[in-house]
Amino acid sequence: MGDLNSLISNINSVNQNTFESVALQVFKYQFEHCSVYHQYVQALGRPMPQSLLEIPFLPIEFFKSHSVKSGNWKSQVVFESSGTTGASTSRHQVRDEGWYIDHCIKTFEAFYGKLDQFTLLALLPSYIERGNSGLISMVNAFIEKTGSSNSGFYLNEFDALVNKLKELRKTKKPTILWGVTFGLLDFVEQYQIDFPDLIVMETGGMKGRREELTRVEVHGQLTQGLGVDAIHSEYGMTELFSQAYSKGDGLFLPSTTMKVFARDMNDPLSIIKPGKTGALNIIDLLSVNTCSFIETKDLTRVYEDGTFEVLGRVDNSDIRGCNLLVV
């Protein structure tokens, strides 16, 4: 437990200068304590990485077929991906939901300011219907943190939502509309509102509910329908505890506990140069109790400054619970 407590302390205080050393410490811990990851790393013959670029990334499919844990502990809750009808889902074992929530709040407030400045309206039907979602857990904590009686979830109550938006527009209090992509599109097809100061936070893709559209097409419809200049986006997924945010230009900035790389499409063990298109690998230090090194199925371009774009999916991989717009 001493090793873990030391790691958690290092993760809590990580910065750009210490990220690599902390990540290598996390790798060592997970190689020793996560049986699935240990076996995978041994199979690759790469048990002693000396840099971030040498750390092996676990294919994200393992979260569907295995219980991914570092150590022997009882799960407080299990986050499950929304998936599509009939699709198998990913499961992220959660040792301490409070750890996750605290860092979600810390990350959001680092990007946008204190939550008690905002009213937050959430349009997340597919996640509410499933119930055991990391996104719902996070947004619910955000709503509570706003301290506003006007904040809350909406399933398909578009009439009530548009009336609340009109009411909040008059109060001039900063307002966030946080919605799954297909839900926001359904809403603006039925209602138009001119709310220039509204922060529209899009996440989650189409979930098989609508035809996939490019990011430009989606954001074009939403800006027109809601009367805003830009659409913000949150990037996260069931298998991660960290998030990245975009303020409207399609470029995501990861939190301090997250770093991204693009891997070669033909050689998944090789990381490609910044600015080139590849598949997305993510280091998420907050997932210290499961696996922090994830090989996703998203296409990306990662830039020198650490920002990244999400360009779609690799081949025909299943639609997942993260931002999946193609460009």
Phi, psi and chi 1 to 4 in degrees:
 res  aa     phi    psi   chi1   chi2   chi3   chi4
   1 MET       -  -28.6 -167.4   65.7 -174.9      -
   2 GLY   -60.7  -42.8      -      -      -      -
   3 ASP   -60.1  -42.3  -74.5  -11.0      -      -
   4 LEU   -67.2  -44.2 -179.4   58.0      -      -
   5 ASN   -60.2  -40.3  -73.4  -23.2      -      -
   6 SER   -64.5  -41.9  176.7      -      -      -
   7 LEU   -61.8  -46.6  -95.4 -175.0      -      -
   8 ILE   -60.2  -40.9  -71.8  173.4      -      -
   9 SER   -61.1  -43.1  176.9      -      -      -
  10 ASN   -66.4  -38.1  -69.3  -19.4      -      -
  11 ILE   -66.4  -42.1  -68.9  166.2      -      -
  12 ASN   -60.3  -29.0  -78.6  -27.9      -      -
  13 SER  -110.4   12.9   59.5      -      -      -
  14 VAL   -63.9  147.2   73.1      -      -      -
  15 ASN  -141.4 -177.2   57.5   46.8      -      -
  16 GLN   -58.6  -35.0 -172.5  173.7   -8.8      -
  17 ASN   -76.5  -26.8  -64.7  -35.3      -      -
  18 THR  -103.9   -4.1   61.3      -      -      -
  19 PHE   -56.2  -47.9 -169.4   96.7      -      -
  20 GLU   -62.4  -45.3 -177.7  166.2   39.1      -
  21 SER   -65.2  -38.8   64.2      -      -      -
  22 VAL   -67.4  -41.2  175.0      -      -      -
  23 ALA   -61.8  -39.4      -      -      -      -
  24 LEU   -68.4  -33.7  -71.1  168.4      -      -
  25 GLN   -65.5  -42.4  -67.7  167.1   34.3      -
  26 VAL   -63.9  -41.5  171.5      -      -      -
  27 PHE   -57.2  -48.7  166.8   81.3      -      -
  28 LYS   -58.8  -43.8 -177.2  179.5  178.7 -178.0
  29 TYR   -63.1  -45.6  177.6   80.1      -      -
  30 GLN   -74.0  -32.1  -66.4 -178.8  -18.2      -
  31 PHE   -61.6  -36.0  178.8   66.1      -      -
  32 GLU   -81.4  -30.4  -67.5  175.4   -2.7      -
  33 HIS  -115.5  -10.4  -64.5  -77.1      -      -
  34 CYS  -108.3  105.7  180.0      -      -      -
  35 SER   -62.4  -39.9   60.2      -      -      -
  36 VAL   -62.4  -47.9  175.7      -      -      -
  37 TYR   -66.9  -40.0 -171.6   52.0      -      -
  38 HIS   -57.4  -48.9 -179.4   92.5      -      -
  39 GLN   -62.7  -39.5  -67.3  174.0   46.3      -
  40 TYR   -66.7  -45.9 -176.3   72.7      -      -
  41 VAL   -63.4  -40.9  170.8      -      -      -
  42 GLN   -63.2  -40.1  -72.6  -76.1   56.1      -
  43 ALA   -62.7  -33.8      -      -      -      -
  44 LEU   -79.1  -17.4  -66.9  178.8      -      -
  45 GLY    70.1   37.1      -      -      -      -
  46 ARG  -131.8   58.1  -59.9  179.1   65.9  171.9
  47 PRO   -84.4   -3.7   32.6  -35.4      -      -
  48 MET  -133.5   63.9  -62.1 -179.8   66.0      -
  49 PRO   -65.8  144.1   25.2  -34.2      -      -
  50 GLN  -108.9   -5.6  -58.9  -59.9  -53.5      -
  51 SER  -152.3  169.3   70.2      -      -      -
  52 LEU   -56.9  -39.4  -68.3 -178.0      -      -
  53 LEU   -70.2  -14.5  -61.1 -175.9      -      -
  54 GLU   -97.5   -7.3  -65.3  178.0    5.4      -
  55 ILE   -72.4  129.7  -64.8  175.5      -      -
  56 PRO   -73.3  142.7  -18.1   32.1      -      -
  57 PHE  -107.4  131.2  -70.9   79.3      -      -
  58 LEU   -79.6  125.7 -175.4   72.4      -      -
  59 PRO   -56.6  136.4  -28.1   37.2      -      -
  60 ILE   -63.7  -20.6 -155.8  164.1      -      -
  61 GLU   -60.7  -23.2  -67.4   88.8  -14.2      -
  62 PHE   -63.3  -23.0  -80.8   90.8      -      -
  63 PHE   -74.2  -10.6  -76.7   84.8      -      -
  64 LYS   -91.3  -34.2  -67.0 -178.1  177.9 -179.5
  65 SER  -101.0  -16.1   57.0      -      -      -
  66 HIS  -134.3  158.9  -65.7   72.1      -      -
  67 SER   -90.0  104.7  178.7      -      -      -
  68 VAL   -88.9  107.8 -178.7      -      -      -
  69 LYS  -139.3  143.1  -72.5 -175.5  176.7 -178.8
  70 SER  -103.3  104.8  -70.1      -      -      -
  71 GLY   102.0  177.0      -      -      -      -
  72 ASN  -111.7  104.1 -176.5   19.9      -      -
  73 TRP  -150.6  162.2   42.7  -90.9      -      -
  74 LYS   -92.8  132.0 -176.6  177.9  180.0 -179.6
  75 SER   -69.9  130.8  -59.2      -      -      -
  76 GLN   -74.5  -36.0 -169.9  177.9   86.4      -
  77 VAL  -158.4  162.0   66.3      -      -      -
  78 VAL  -124.7  117.0  179.4      -      -      -
  79 PHE   -80.2  136.3  -68.2  154.1      -      -
  80 GLU  -126.4  138.7 -170.2  170.8   -4.1      -
  81 SER   -70.1  154.8   62.4      -      -      -
  82 SER   -73.9  -39.9   54.3      -      -      -
  83 GLY    59.5 -167.5      -      -      -      -
  84 THR  -117.1  167.0   53.3      -      -      -
  85 THR   -56.2  124.5  -56.8      -      -      -
  86 GLY    83.3   -7.5      -      -      -      -
  87 ALA   -83.1  147.2      -      -      -      -
  88 SER   -69.9  151.5   57.7      -      -      -
  89 THR  -116.9  152.8   55.8      -      -      -
  90 SER   -82.7  147.8  -72.6      -      -      -
  91 ARG  -129.7  125.4  -66.3  166.2   61.2   83.1
  92 HIS  -111.1  112.7 -166.1  167.8      -      -
  93 GLN   -70.8  131.1  -51.9  -66.9  -34.5      -
  94 VAL  -115.0  116.3 -178.8      -      -      -
  95 ARG   -78.9  -37.7 -175.1  171.5 -174.8  169.5
  96 ASP  -145.9  100.1 -178.1   -3.2      -      -
  97 GLU   -65.0  -30.9 -170.5  174.5   11.1      -
  98 GLY   -62.6  -37.1      -      -      -      -
  99 TRP   -58.9  -46.1  157.4  -95.2      -      -
 100 TYR   -62.2  -50.2  165.2   70.8      -      -
 101 ILE   -62.3  -45.9  -68.8  -61.4      -      -
 102 ASP   -56.6  -41.6  -72.7  -12.1      -      -
 103 HIS   -76.3  -32.1  -79.9  -84.1      -      -
 104 CYS   -58.4  -46.6  -71.5      -      -      -
 105 ILE   -64.0  -45.5  -68.0  170.6      -      -
 106 LYS   -58.8  -43.2 -179.5 -179.7  177.3 -179.2
 107 THR   -66.0  -50.0  -64.7      -      -      -
 108 PHE   -58.5  -47.1  177.3   86.9      -      -
 109 GLU   -68.4  -26.2  -68.1 -170.9  -21.5      -
 110 ALA   -67.0  -31.7      -      -      -      -
 111 PHE   -86.0  -37.8  -81.0   95.4      -      -
 112 TYR  -123.0  -13.2  -71.8   95.4      -      -
 113 GLY   102.0  175.3      -      -      -      -
 114 LYS   -60.6  136.2  -65.7  -66.0 -175.1 -178.3
 115 LEU   -65.2  -26.8  -83.6  156.1      -      -
 116 ASP   -72.0   -1.1   60.5   10.9      -      -
 117 GLN   -83.6  -14.2  -60.4  174.5   13.5      -
 118 PHE  -113.3  159.1  -65.2   95.9      -      -
 119 THR  -107.1  135.4  -62.4      -      -      -
 120 LEU  -122.6  122.5 -164.5  157.6      -      -
 121 LEU  -110.2  129.5  -49.1  178.1      -      -
 122 ALA  -116.5  123.9      -      -      -      -
 123 LEU  -115.1   87.2 -177.1   62.0      -      -
 124 LEU  -132.5   60.1  -59.1  167.3      -      -
 125 PRO   -58.6  -45.5   17.9  -31.0      -      -
 126 SER   -66.1  -31.7   59.2      -      -      -
 127 TYR   -77.2  -40.8  -64.9   92.9      -      -
 128 ILE   -62.1  -39.2  -67.9  174.0      -      -
 129 GLU   -64.5  -35.6  -70.1  158.4    0.6      -
 130 ARG   -80.9  -44.6 -177.1  171.5  -70.5  -84.4
 131 GLY    96.7  -46.3      -      -      -      -
 132 ASN   -95.9   60.0   53.7  -17.6      -      -
 133 SER  -109.5  137.2  156.7      -      -      -
 134 GLY   -63.6  -34.7      -      -      -      -
 135 LEU   -64.8  -44.2  178.0   62.5      -      -
 136 ILE   -63.5  -42.0  -68.8  -64.9      -      -
 137 SER   -58.1  -44.7  177.4      -      -      -
 138 MET   -66.4  -51.7  176.7  178.5   75.4      -
 139 VAL   -66.2  -36.0  173.8      -      -      -
 140 ASN   -60.8  -40.8 -175.2   60.0      -      -
 141 ALA   -65.5  -38.8      -      -      -      -
 142 PHE   -62.1  -44.5  -71.3    0.6      -      -
 143 ILE   -59.7  -44.9  -73.9  172.9      -      -
 144 GLU   -62.3  -38.9  -68.9 -179.5    1.7      -
 145 LYS   -68.6  -25.9 -164.0   75.7  172.7  174.6
 146 THR   -65.2  -28.6   66.8      -      -      -
 147 GLY    67.8   15.4      -      -      -      -
 148 SER  -103.8  131.7  171.0      -      -      -
 149 SER   -69.8  -14.2   59.5      -      -      -
 150 ASN   -82.9  -17.7  -74.1  -46.8      -      -
 151 SER   -73.5  150.1  -64.9      -      -      -
 152 GLY   167.5  173.0      -      -      -      -
 153 PHE   -91.6  149.2  -74.3   96.4      -      -
 154 TYR  -129.8  131.3  -68.2   80.1      -      -
 155 LEU   -85.7  -80.3 -173.6   55.2      -      -
 156 ASN  -129.7   25.4  -65.1  -56.7      -      -
 157 GLU   -86.5   71.6  -54.1   95.4  -25.1      -
 158 PHE   -64.9  -35.4  -70.4  171.8      -      -
 159 ASP   -60.4  -47.7  -71.8  -10.4      -      -
 160 ALA   -65.6  -37.6      -      -      -      -
 161 LEU   -66.2  -46.4  177.0   57.1      -      -
 162 VAL   -66.6  -36.2   74.1      -      -      -
 163 ASN   -65.2  -39.0  -71.7  -24.7      -      -
 164 LYS   -67.6  -39.5 -179.8   60.4   68.6  173.7
 165 LEU   -62.2  -42.0  -74.2  168.7      -      -
 166 LYS   -64.7  -38.7  -71.2  177.1  179.3  177.9
 167 GLU   -64.5  -45.2  175.6 -172.1  -30.9      -
 168 LEU   -70.3  -30.7  -68.2  168.4      -      -
 169 ARG   -59.7  -35.9 -178.3  177.3   57.4 -175.0
 170 LYS   -72.3  -31.7  -65.0  176.2 -176.6  177.0
 171 THR   -75.7  -20.6   69.0      -      -      -
 172 LYS    70.5    6.3  -56.1  -66.7 -174.4 -178.2
 173 LYS   -75.9  136.3 -176.4  172.5 -178.3 -179.4
 174 PRO   -53.5  129.6  -26.9   35.2      -      -
 175 THR  -128.3  139.1  -59.5      -      -      -
 176 ILE  -115.1  131.4  -59.1  167.4      -      -
 177 LEU  -108.2  108.4  173.4   59.7      -      -
 178 TRP  -103.8  114.1 -161.8  -55.6      -      -
 179 GLY  -141.7  148.9      -      -      -      -
 180 VAL   -67.9  144.7   64.0      -      -      -
 181 THR   -54.5  -49.9  -48.9      -      -      -
 182 PHE   -65.6  -32.6   76.1   82.6      -      -
 183 GLY   -66.5  -42.3      -      -      -      -
 184 LEU   -63.9  -40.9  -69.0  170.7      -      -
 185 LEU   -66.1  -42.1  -71.4  171.2      -      -
 186 ASP   -58.5  -40.9  -72.0  -12.5      -      -
 187 PHE   -64.5  -48.6  176.7   70.6      -      -
 188 VAL   -73.9  -15.6  -61.7      -      -      -
 189 GLU   -70.7  -27.6  -78.3 -177.5   -5.1      -
 190 GLN   -99.2  -29.0  -63.8 -175.5   38.4      -
 191 TYR  -134.7  143.8  -66.7   97.1      -      -
 192 GLN  -119.9  138.7  -55.6  -79.4  -58.4      -
 193 ILE  -145.0  143.8 -174.7  170.5      -      -
 194 ASP  -105.7   99.9 -175.1   31.9      -      -
 195 PHE  -135.0   74.1 -165.1  160.5      -      -
 196 PRO   -57.4  -29.9  -22.9   33.7      -      -
 197 ASP   -87.8   -3.2  -65.7  -32.0      -      -
 198 LEU   -68.3  134.6 -179.4   67.2      -      -
 199 ILE   -93.8  113.4  -64.9  175.3      -      -
 200 VAL   -97.9  115.2 -177.9      -      -      -
 201 MET  -107.0  105.0 -172.8   69.0   70.8      -
 202 GLU   -95.5  137.6  164.4  -94.2  -36.8      -
 203 THR  -154.9  156.1 -169.7      -      -      -
 204 GLY    96.3  -10.8      -      -      -      -
 205 GLY    71.2 -158.8      -      -      -      -
 206 MET   -97.8  -19.0  -60.4  -60.7 -170.7      -
 207 LYS    55.0   28.6  -61.1  -68.3 -178.3  -67.2
 208 GLY    75.4    3.8      -      -      -      -
 209 ARG   -83.3  -27.2  -54.7  -73.9 -173.4   99.6
 210 ARG  -140.4  165.6  -63.0  175.8   64.8  111.3
 211 GLU   -63.6  136.8  178.5 -174.5   -3.2      -
 212 GLU   -65.4  135.3  -67.3  -66.1  -35.2      -
 213 LEU  -122.5  162.6  -59.1  173.3      -      -
 214 THR   -72.1  158.3   67.0      -      -      -
 215 ARG   -57.7  -41.4  176.5 -179.6   59.3   80.5
 216 VAL   -61.7  -41.4  172.5      -      -      -
 217 GLU   -66.0  -45.5  -71.0  171.3  -29.2      -
 218 VAL   -62.5  -50.3  168.6      -      -      -
 219 HIS   -66.1  -30.5  -73.4 -159.9      -      -
 220 GLY   -64.4  -45.0      -      -      -      -
 221 GLN   -65.6  -39.1  -69.2 -177.6   34.8      -
 222 LEU   -73.4  -39.8  -65.0 -179.6      -      -
 223 THR   -63.6  -40.4   53.2      -      -      -
 224 GLN   -68.4  -42.9 -178.0  175.6   -1.3      -
 225 GLY   -72.9  -24.9      -      -      -      -
 226 LEU  -111.9   -3.7  -64.8  164.4      -      -
 227 GLY    70.0   34.5      -      -      -      -
 228 VAL  -115.0  162.5  -65.0      -      -      -
 229 ASP   -84.8  -27.6  -68.0  -28.8      -      -
 230 ALA  -148.3  156.1      -      -      -      -
 231 ILE  -112.0  124.8  -55.9  -61.3      -      -
 232 HIS   -84.4  159.9  -62.3 -127.8      -      -
 233 SER  -140.7  147.0  -61.3      -      -      -
 234 GLU  -114.9  132.6  179.6  -99.5  -13.5      -
 235 TYR  -112.5  119.7 -177.8   90.9      -      -
 236 GLY  -158.8  173.8      -      -      -      -
 237 MET  -158.3  165.1   57.8  178.4   69.0      -
 238 THR   -52.7  -39.5  -61.1      -      -      -
 239 GLU   -79.8   -5.0  -59.0   81.2    0.8      -
 240 LEU  -116.1  150.9  -57.3  176.3      -      -
 241 PHE  -103.4  -19.1  -83.1  179.5      -      -
 242 SER   -91.3  158.7  -65.0      -      -      -
 243 GLN  -128.1  160.8  -60.7   82.9   41.1      -
 244 ALA  -125.6  150.8      -      -      -      -
 245 TYR  -127.8  147.1  -72.9   95.6      -      -
 246 SER  -121.8  137.0  166.7      -      -      -
 247 LYS   -99.7   21.4  -67.6 -168.0  174.6 -177.2
 248 GLY   126.0   -6.1      -      -      -      -
 249 ASP  -104.3    6.6   52.4    8.0      -      -
 250 GLY    81.5   -2.0      -      -      -      -
 251 LEU   -99.8  123.2  -77.5  178.0      -      -
 252 PHE   -94.9  138.9  -72.3   93.3      -      -
 253 LEU  -110.5  120.3 -179.6   64.2      -      -
 254 PRO   -72.6  157.9  -10.9   24.8      -      -
 255 SER   -70.7  172.8   68.8      -      -      -
 256 THR   -67.0  -19.2   55.9      -      -      -
 257 THR   -96.2   11.8   55.1      -      -      -
 258 MET  -134.1  139.1  179.7 -179.9 -178.7      -
 259 LYS  -141.2  142.6 -166.9  173.2  -73.6  -70.7
 260 VAL  -122.0  153.1  -60.7      -      -      -
 261 PHE  -140.6  156.7  -57.1   90.7      -      -
 262 ALA  -106.8  125.4      -      -      -      -
 263 ARG   -97.2  155.1   67.5 -179.2 -176.7  -87.2
 264 ASP   -65.8  132.1 -167.7  -50.0      -      -
 265 MET   -66.6  -27.0  -61.9  -67.8  -67.8      -
 266 ASN   -97.9  -16.4  -61.7  -47.7      -      -
 267 ASP  -138.6   87.8  179.2    8.0      -      -
 268 PRO   -64.3  -10.2   19.4  -30.6      -      -
 269 LEU   -90.4   -0.9  -61.6 -177.8      -      -
 270 SER  -109.6  134.9  -64.1      -      -      -
 271 ILE   -94.4  134.0  -58.5  -60.6      -      -
 272 ILE   -96.0  168.9   60.4  176.8      -      -
 273 LYS   -70.0  152.5  -67.4  179.9  179.3  179.3
 274 PRO   -55.8  143.2  -26.6   35.4      -      -
 275 GLY    90.8  -10.7      -      -      -      -
 276 LYS   -94.3  150.1  -57.3  -70.7 -173.9 -180.0
 277 THR   -81.0  131.0  -60.8      -      -      -
 278 GLY  -154.8 -167.9      -      -      -      -
 279 ALA   -96.5  148.9      -      -      -      -
 280 LEU   -86.5  123.8 -177.1   61.7      -      -
 281 ASN  -108.4  140.8  -75.8   -2.7      -      -
 282 ILE  -130.3  132.2  -61.1  175.9      -      -
 283 ILE   -99.8  122.1  -62.3  177.4      -      -
 284 ASP  -124.0   97.1  170.0   28.0      -      -
 285 LEU   -63.0  -26.8  -61.7 -179.4      -      -
 286 LEU   -66.1  -21.6  -65.0 -175.4      -      -
 287 SER   -85.4   39.9  -67.6      -      -      -
 288 VAL   -63.2  -27.7   62.0      -      -      -
 289 ASN   -87.1   -4.5  -71.3  -54.6      -      -
 290 THR  -123.2 -100.6   52.6      -      -      -
 291 CYS  -143.2  128.6 -176.3      -      -      -
 292 SER   -93.1   -2.1  -66.7      -      -      -
 293 PHE  -124.0  100.5  -49.0   98.9      -      -
 294 ILE  -117.6  127.5  -55.8  -60.8      -      -
 295 GLU   -95.0  105.6  177.5 -171.3  -66.1      -
 296 THR   -88.7  179.6   80.9      -      -      -
 297 LYS  -110.2   20.7  -66.0  -62.0 -176.2 -178.8
 298 ASP   -94.3  144.0  -71.0  -23.4      -      -
 299 LEU   -85.9  145.1  -75.6  172.9      -      -
 300 THR  -150.5  163.4 -171.5      -      -      -
 301 ARG  -126.5  125.5  -87.8 -165.9  -61.3  -93.3
 302 VAL  -108.7  136.9  179.6      -      -      -
 303 TYR  -108.3  167.1  -62.8   98.5      -      -
 304 GLU   -55.0  -34.8  -73.4  -83.6    6.8      -
 305 ASP   -84.1    3.6   61.1    0.1      -      -
 306 GLY    92.5   -8.2      -      -      -      -
 307 THR   -74.5  162.1   59.8      -      -      -
 308 PHE  -151.3  156.5   66.1  101.4      -      -
 309 GLU  -109.3  151.2  -65.6  179.6   86.4      -
 310 VAL  -106.9  119.1 -180.0      -      -      -
 311 LEU  -105.6    0.2  -53.0  176.4      -      -
 312 GLY   133.0 -151.8      -      -      -      -
 313 ARG  -115.7  152.7  -55.9  -68.4  -67.5  154.5
 314 VAL   -77.0  121.8  175.2      -      -      -
 315 ASP    53.5 -128.6  -61.7  -33.7      -      -
 316 ASN  -115.3   35.6  -64.9  -48.1      -      -
 317 SER   -62.4  154.3   51.2      -      -      -
 318 ASP   -65.9  153.2   59.5  -41.8      -      -
 319 ILE   -68.3  133.2  -58.2  -60.5      -      -
 320 ARG  -121.9  179.0  -60.5  174.3   43.7   76.7
 321 GLY   -87.1   39.7      -      -      -      -
 322 CYS  -134.1 -173.5   51.6      -      -      -
 323 ASN   -74.7  112.5 -168.4  -52.6      -      -
 324 LEU  -120.2   27.6  -59.0  173.8      -      -
 325 LEU   -73.1  139.5  -54.8 -179.4      -      -
 326 VAL   -93.1  159.8  -65.6      -      -      -
 327 VAL  -121.6      -  -63.2      -      -      -
